[in-house]
């Protein structure tokens, strides 16, 4: 059974609006969460992370929110740009060495 | 240029024919890892290595072997490939275990007939 779930395979958003990508996890022991972005024919690239001691982390247009009680995290992109169109993977780092990834959400930002 | 390289980028092979996918990084990273990406399943960790001569199983290690004889190289070995190992494979590295910024290679598309 998947430890990390992204239930929306795709999301379409108008340029300039907010994109919200969601992720749920099963294990309350997970304490470090990451988002990666992947363009076609390339490897994933690290985007932003958050530790379980925080509930929010911002980096420019990207903000990650963590709700530990709900075992849920989300990535907000504001404002969305066409260059943000990619597949976004949520991931958790467990025990400092194991990674579990979600199945990805394909974001399409329309001009 | 700091990078993770994988070879080959594309490979079509037949069941049972041993193959090796190479991975090399030039960033002096301690931690390296292999993943496979399949539709609807995302990336799943196959093996990882905390440092030279230290390797351990990820989530889906069956049918794969790895070795870490040098810090920069982390080859993935399929001793007897089967069609269910047809997938897109990524190698990644980070400065240390637990380092969040893993750098990924460009991927190897493997088809086993």
Interface residues (C-beta under 8 A of the other chain):
Chain A: X2 X4 X6 X9 X32 X34 X41 X42 X43 X44 X45 X46 X49 X89 X91 X93 X96 X97 X98 X99 X100 X101 X102 X103 X104
Chain B: X4 X31 X33 X35 X40 X41 X42 X43 X44 X45 X48 X50 X56 X58 X59 X90 X92 X97 X98 X100 X101 X102 X103 X104 X105 X106 X107
